[in-house]
Amino acid sequence: MFTPRSRPPSSAAAAALVAALTLAGCASVDRAAPLADVTPFSAQRPGSDGASPWQPWIVGPAKTPTQYEFVVDAASQRIVLQALATRAASGLRQRLDVDPAQRPVVAWEWRLAHPNPVANLADRHHDDSPARVLLFFDGDAATLPLRERLLMDKAALLTGQAVPFATLVYAWDNRLPEGSVVPHAVTAQVKTVVVARGAEPGRLIGVGVLTDSDNTKSDALAWYGDIRLLPARATASAAASAR
């Protein structure tokens, strides 16, 4: 656990901090200009692998990267993002500048080849997920408790860039009930919601996807459809039709 001292954190604390940074979306630098909307996967070319504005999101230099590729879905004939993780962990993300009060509903679709029977989001040693959608938010760090501010400062020093004020993760998990909220082991500013689908403070400054299987040393294969931000007036049926 990080404490405000001048000496560096222990190996265990550093490892826990890196894990927190992964879900805080700051493990790799993204210098692309922010966009006003999420770029649809269906607008990409088959065979390309997340070219701008979808940028590679490196979890750590020692991690095998997940393989991402745009492919044509056989059933719908739409272009989707295919994610293949073989004992791997990495993601794709893009920067945004969106007022969540204007578009507070997020809708998407995803599909798995198979669930991970040994993964468990409630256990940080087995917290792999074959499919995650992540939202990164801006906010006033001065309003946070001292421990959270110190953790964010340390994260910025380690990564060379600012940490999002908050990160909301929507994840696929085959153990926890749908709607479960899993707090992060290191920081209160990262929350994981278990969903088959699913919004927080400040402006929305980024979106990402993450398929990983490194902790459980297994394989994961998933497909992501378009991620859409919808206005408040969107009904449940409208959100469903957008998936």
C-alpha positions as CSV (number, residue, x, y, z in Angstrom):
1,M,0.0,0.0,0.0
2,F,1.4,3.4,-1.0
3,T,2.3,5.8,1.8
4,P,3.6,9.3,1.5
5,R,7.4,8.7,1.9
6,S,10.4,9.6,-0.1
7,R,11.6,6.0,-0.6
8,P,10.2,4.0,-3.6
9,P,7.4,1.6,-3.0
10,S,8.1,-2.1,-2.4
11,S,8.0,-4.6,-5.2
12,A,4.5,-5.8,-4.1
13,A,3.2,-2.2,-3.8
14,A,4.7,-1.3,-7.2
15,A,3.0,-4.4,-8.8
16,A,-0.3,-3.4,-7.3
17,L,0.1,0.2,-8.5
18,V,0.9,-1.0,-12.0
19,A,-2.3,-3.1,-11.9
20,A,-4.3,0.0,-10.9
21,L,-2.7,2.0,-13.7
22,T,-3.7,-0.6,-16.3
23,L,-7.4,-0.1,-15.6
24,A,-6.8,3.7,-15.2
25,G,-5.8,3.8,-18.8
26,C,-2.4,5.3,-18.4
27,A,0.0,2.4,-19.1
28,S,0.9,3.8,-22.5
29,V,1.0,7.3,-24.0
30,D,-1.7,8.4,-26.4
31,R,-1.0,11.7,-28.1
32,A,-3.9,11.6,-30.5
33,A,-6.4,14.5,-30.4
34,P,-9.6,13.8,-28.5
35,L,-12.7,13.2,-30.6
36,A,-16.4,14.2,-30.0
37,D,-17.6,10.6,-30.5
38,V,-16.5,7.0,-30.4
39,T,-15.2,5.8,-33.8
40,P,-17.3,2.8,-34.8
41,F,-15.5,-0.5,-35.4
42,S,-17.9,-1.1,-38.3
43,A,-16.3,1.9,-40.1
44,Q,-12.8,0.3,-40.1
45,R,-11.3,-1.8,-42.9
46,P,-11.1,-5.5,-42.5
47,G,-7.6,-6.7,-41.7
48,S,-6.4,-3.4,-40.1
49,D,-5.5,-3.7,-36.4
50,G,-6.6,-0.6,-34.5
51,A,-5.1,2.2,-36.5
52,S,-5.8,5.8,-35.3
53,P,-8.0,6.8,-33.6
54,W,-8.0,3.4,-31.9
55,Q,-4.5,3.2,-30.4
56,P,-2.7,0.2,-28.9
57,W,-3.0,0.2,-25.1
58,I,0.1,-1.6,-23.6
59,V,-0.5,-3.0,-20.2
60,G,3.1,-3.7,-19.5
61,P,6.4,-4.4,-21.3
62,A,6.5,-8.0,-19.9
63,K,3.0,-8.8,-21.0
64,T,2.3,-10.6,-24.3
65,P,-0.1,-8.3,-26.2
66,T,-3.6,-9.4,-27.2
67,Q,-4.1,-9.6,-31.0
68,Y,-6.8,-7.2,-32.3
69,E,-8.1,-7.3,-35.8
70,F,-11.1,-5.9,-37.7
71,V,-12.9,-8.8,-39.3
72,V,-16.3,-9.3,-41.1
73,D,-18.8,-11.0,-38.8
74,A,-20.3,-14.0,-40.7
75,A,-23.8,-13.6,-39.2
76,S,-24.3,-9.9,-39.6
77,Q,-21.8,-9.1,-42.4
78,R,-20.7,-6.1,-40.3
79,I,-17.1,-5.3,-39.5
80,V,-16.3,-6.0,-35.8
81,L,-13.2,-6.0,-33.6
82,Q,-11.8,-9.5,-33.0
83,A,-9.7,-9.9,-29.8
84,L,-7.5,-13.0,-29.3
85,A,-5.6,-13.3,-26.1
86,T,-3.2,-16.2,-25.5
87,R,-1.9,-15.8,-22.0
88,A,-1.9,-12.1,-23.0
89,A,-3.1,-8.7,-21.9
90,S,-3.4,-5.4,-23.9
91,G,-6.1,-3.2,-25.2
92,L,-7.2,-0.6,-27.7
93,R,-8.4,2.9,-26.7
94,Q,-9.1,6.3,-28.0
95,R,-9.3,9.8,-26.5
96,L,-12.7,11.6,-26.3
97,D,-14.1,14.9,-25.1
98,V,-17.7,14.3,-24.4
99,D,-20.2,15.8,-21.9
100,P,-21.7,12.7,-20.2
101,A,-24.8,14.7,-19.1
102,Q,-25.7,15.1,-22.8
103,R,-25.1,11.5,-23.7
104,P,-25.3,9.4,-20.5
105,V,-26.2,6.1,-22.1
106,V,-23.5,3.8,-23.4
107,A,-24.6,0.8,-25.6
108,W,-22.5,-1.9,-27.3
109,E,-22.5,-5.6,-28.2
110,W,-20.0,-8.3,-27.6
111,R,-19.7,-12.0,-28.1
112,L,-17.4,-14.7,-26.7
113,A,-16.1,-17.9,-28.3
114,H,-16.1,-19.4,-24.7
115,P,-16.1,-18.2,-21.1
116,N,-13.0,-18.5,-18.9
117,P,-13.9,-21.1,-16.2
118,V,-11.1,-20.1,-13.8
119,A,-11.3,-16.3,-14.1
120,N,-12.7,-14.4,-11.1
121,L,-12.9,-10.6,-11.1
122,A,-13.2,-10.6,-7.4
123,D,-9.8,-12.2,-7.1
124,R,-6.9,-9.9,-8.2
125,H,-4.8,-13.0,-9.0
126,H,-7.4,-14.4,-11.4
127,D,-9.1,-11.2,-12.6
128,D,-9.0,-11.9,-16.3
129,S,-12.0,-11.1,-18.5
130,P,-12.5,-12.0,-22.1
131,A,-14.3,-8.7,-22.8
132,R,-14.2,-5.3,-21.1
133,V,-15.4,-1.9,-22.1
134,L,-13.8,1.0,-20.2
135,L,-14.8,4.6,-19.8
136,F,-12.2,7.2,-18.5
137,F,-13.4,10.4,-16.8
138,D,-11.9,13.8,-16.0
139,G,-12.6,15.5,-12.6
140,D,-11.2,17.7,-9.8
141,A,-8.5,15.6,-8.0
142,A,-8.5,18.1,-5.2
143,T,-11.8,16.8,-4.1
144,L,-10.4,13.3,-3.5
145,P,-9.1,11.9,-0.2
146,L,-5.4,12.4,0.4
147,R,-4.5,8.8,-0.2
148,E,-6.1,8.9,-3.6
149,R,-4.3,12.1,-4.5
150,L,-1.0,10.6,-3.5
151,L,-1.6,7.5,-5.5
152,M,-2.5,9.5,-8.6
153,D,0.7,11.6,-8.1
154,K,2.8,8.5,-7.9
155,A,1.1,7.0,-10.9
156,A,1.9,10.1,-12.9
157,L,5.5,9.9,-11.9
158,L,5.8,6.2,-12.9
159,T,4.0,6.6,-16.3
160,G,4.9,10.2,-17.3
161,Q,1.2,11.2,-17.8
162,A,-1.8,12.1,-15.8
163,V,-4.2,9.5,-14.5
164,P,-7.9,9.8,-15.3
165,F,-10.0,11.1,-12.4
166,A,-12.1,7.9,-12.5
167,T,-12.4,4.8,-14.6
168,L,-15.6,2.8,-15.0
169,V,-15.1,-0.8,-16.3
170,Y,-17.9,-2.9,-17.8
171,A,-16.7,-6.6,-17.8
172,W,-17.9,-10.0,-18.7
173,D,-17.6,-12.5,-15.8
174,N,-19.0,-16.0,-15.5
175,R,-19.0,-16.1,-11.7
176,L,-20.4,-12.9,-10.3
177,P,-24.1,-11.9,-10.8
178,E,-24.9,-9.4,-13.4
179,G,-24.9,-5.9,-11.9
180,S,-22.2,-6.8,-9.3
181,V,-19.8,-3.9,-8.6
182,V,-16.2,-4.9,-7.9
183,P,-14.0,-2.3,-6.2
184,H,-10.4,-2.2,-7.2
185,A,-7.9,-3.6,-4.7
186,V,-5.7,-0.4,-4.9
187,T,-7.8,2.6,-5.7
188,A,-11.4,3.7,-5.1
189,Q,-11.4,5.6,-8.4
190,V,-11.6,2.4,-10.5
191,K,-14.9,0.4,-10.4
192,T,-15.8,-2.7,-12.3
193,V,-19.4,-3.5,-13.1
194,V,-20.3,-7.0,-14.2
195,V,-22.8,-6.7,-17.1
196,A,-23.9,-8.1,-20.3
197,R,-23.9,-4.3,-21.0
198,G,-24.3,-0.8,-19.4
199,A,-22.2,5.2,-17.1
200,E,-19.8,9.0,-13.7
201,P,-17.9,12.4,-12.8
202,G,-16.6,15.1,-15.1
203,R,-16.2,14.9,-18.9
204,L,-15.7,11.6,-20.7
205,I,-12.1,11.7,-21.9
206,G,-11.6,8.2,-23.3
207,V,-12.9,4.8,-24.1
208,G,-11.2,1.5,-24.5
209,V,-11.6,-2.3,-24.8
210,L,-9.5,-4.9,-23.1
211,T,-9.4,-8.7,-23.5
212,D,-6.9,-10.5,-21.3
213,S,-6.0,-14.0,-20.1
214,D,-2.6,-13.6,-18.6
215,N,-3.4,-14.1,-14.9
216,T,-5.2,-17.4,-15.6
217,K,-2.7,-18.5,-18.3
218,S,-5.5,-19.3,-20.6
219,D,-6.9,-18.3,-24.0
220,A,-9.7,-15.8,-24.8
221,L,-11.4,-15.0,-28.0
222,A,-14.0,-12.2,-28.2
223,W,-15.7,-9.9,-30.7
224,Y,-16.7,-6.3,-30.1
225,G,-19.4,-4.4,-32.0
226,D,-19.7,-0.6,-32.2
227,I,-19.7,1.3,-28.9
228,R,-22.2,4.1,-28.9
229,L,-22.9,7.1,-26.7
230,L,-26.6,7.9,-26.7
231,P,-28.7,10.9,-25.4
232,A,-30.7,10.7,-22.2
233,R,-34.0,10.4,-24.1
234,A,-32.9,7.1,-25.6
235,T,-35.2,4.4,-24.4
236,A,-34.2,0.9,-23.6
237,S,-35.6,-0.3,-26.9
238,A,-33.6,2.3,-28.8
239,A,-30.4,1.3,-26.9
240,A,-31.1,-2.3,-27.7
241,S,-31.5,-1.6,-31.4
242,A,-28.2,0.3,-31.4
243,R,-26.3,-2.7,-30.3
